[in-house]
Amino acid sequence: MRHAITVLAAASLLAACQSTSPPAANMPTSTPSRTPAAIQLAASIDAYKSLVAQQIMAANAEYTFIGRLPPMLPAIVVLDLSVGPDGELKNVHVHRSRNSEASAAALAAVRRVQTAFPPAEHLMRRHARTFDFSETFLFNDQYRFQLRTLSGPQ
């Protein structure tokens, strides 16, 4: 019995002497360049596209417009985007367009996003290296744009 008490006392002393690491909440994040929106995990493909569209719009405030779309859009550009599992833009190219000026503006808008897009690994098909999706840029007469994902019904 005395031996058990001695072992228990020694174990208690050793446990009290151990240093503890700070809680994970106090640890700095490993990716300080990511915005809060960029670290969200989207529950669906539509939710993911919405997060990406919000990032594109935020990075291009001076090139966008809000409100109703004009009855006749002078340019519509569809881009194909490929994003890696960690949200890094891997590729972007024009899928459909009839206006080279609008195509260049849409490509530049995506490239203006300075932070990674949200992680996409959970949305990727098995063995895929990228998550691929499209976004449609809707241009008005001043070549300002809205994104179809965020424009809603008109």
C-alpha positions, 0 to 999 in steps of 0.5 A: 500500500505504501508503495502504491502511494509513493508511485501515485505521489511521484506521478502527481509531481511529474505531471505538475512539472510538465510544461503545457503548450498554449491552446490551439486557439491562441496559436497563430494560423499558418496562412495569415494571407487568407481572409476569413471568407477564404477559410470557410468550407462550402457545403455545396458546389453552389455555395463554393461558387458563391464564396469565390464570386464574393472574393472576385467582386471584392477584389474588383469593386471599381470594375463592378456594378450593382442593381438590375442588369440592362435589358441588352448586355453588350458582353457576356463572358464565361470563364472556366476556373480550376482550383487546387485542393487548398484553394490556389487558382491553377488555371483560368481560361475563356470558355465562351465570349464574342468580345475580346475586350470583355474577355480580357477584363474578366480574366484580369478580374480573376487574377486581381484576387490576391488571396487563395480561394476557399479550400476545394478538396472536399468538393473534388472528385476522387483522384482529381487534381483540381476542382473545375467550375465556370463563372459568367461575367455579365457586362454593362455598357461601361464594361463593368460587370456582375457575376451570374452566381451573385446576380440572382433573378432579374 
